[in-house]
Structure formats: C-alpha cells, structure tokens
Amino acid sequence: MLDPEGSVEHRASSSFSRVFFIPLAMVLAVATLLFLAFAASQQKENDFYTFKMVNIRGKLVSLEKYRGSVSLVVNVASECGFTDSHYKALQQLQRDLGSQHFNVLAFPCNQFGQQEPDSNKEIESFARKTYGATFPMFSKIAVTGAGANAAFKYLIESTGEEPTWNFWKYLVAPNGKVVKAWDSTVTIQEIKPYITELLRKILLKQKDEL
C-alpha cells in the first residue's frame, strides 16, 4: 500500500522536474541561436573588404567599396630607401590599370626605421605633390605586432607573411581573399603580371554574364 505522503512527494518532485526542464530547454535554445549568430558574424568578417578603415583625411571608409576590384595593399613610408622607386611604380600602376577595376591602397606606417614620422596631412601632401599619387591613401597605422591594425592582421594570417619593412605588398582578389604577398625587394613590375591575370578573369566573367 502506497504511503500517501510519499505519493505527494513524488508528484511534487515530478512537477519540479518539469518546471525546471522547460526553462533549461529555453536557455539552451537561446544559447544555440547566439552561437550561430556569432559564428555568422565571424564568417562575415572573413575577407579583406569587410573591414572599415580611416582614410588619410580622417574619414571612416568601408573597404566594401572596393569589392569586385583587385587591390594591391602596401604599407608605405616617405623616408625609406624604397620610397622613390615604389611610389613612382605604384602611381604608374594606378595610371595604367586604375580604370580596369584596380586600386593601389596605401597605408602609411612608422614602425620600420621611423621612416614615416610626419602627420597624415604631411604624408598625403608629400605623396600627391612629389609623385602625383592618385591612389587611395589611409591614416597611418601599425601593420605588425600586438597593436597591428585588424585588416593587416587578416592579411598576415591569410598569407603567413608579416611585414618586416616598408613597402610590403599584398594582392587582394575581387572577393576580398588574399592571393599573394611580396616583400620590399620585389618590384612592382614583377608583381604586375599577377594583377593583370586577375583583371583578365574579371573581364572574362563580365563577358560570360552578358
């Protein structure tokens, strides 16, 4: 014969389990949704063009504006032994290919030999007046080390190549993925065939879509 009190305790315990189980299930469901949302946001930031940068005049710019184009990302400096040859070649490259879904994206950096010591305004004036630079330029940033800009961290992680001096070059495809990286000693002329090949693919894709 069942103990009436035991029966009540059993029913109370059973009810408590059901009441406890429902909120637990809800918490797990919410946690799952939050995890999926976080994963989606991380996946969204999985290419170069998803980053936002401050341009050399202090305006926040979304790199999304360059999606669909080829970009050559370069950490520039005004007082380096590579300055003259690179700025001339970069501007020539911009002049030759700028109308074909291509841009040089220049990021001043003072981490190597303290060779970019001036203000953003002075850096831009130097590049525009001395070399007639027409390519987009951005505010001075760190490109290596713990304080490196997030966009450059992405470039480094994608290629395994971290800048060790001024004028490192990263080639970014129209989809924002990094194709290749080159150090300061590699000339723009050596890199140009890689750029033109990517541009050729853009043209072929456009023809196929007609």
Buried (B, 14 or more C-beta within 10 A) or exposed (E): EEEEEEEEEEEEEEEEEEEEEEEEEEEEEEEEEEEEEEEEEEEEEEBBBBBEBBBBEEEEBEBEEBBEBBBBBBBBBBBBBBBEEBBBBBBBBBEEBBEBBBBBBBBBBBBBEEBBEBEBEEBBEBBBEBBEBBBBBBBBBBBBEEEBBEBBBBBBEBBEBBBEBBBBBBBBBBEBEBBEBBEBEEBBEEBBEBBBEBBEEBEEEEEEEE
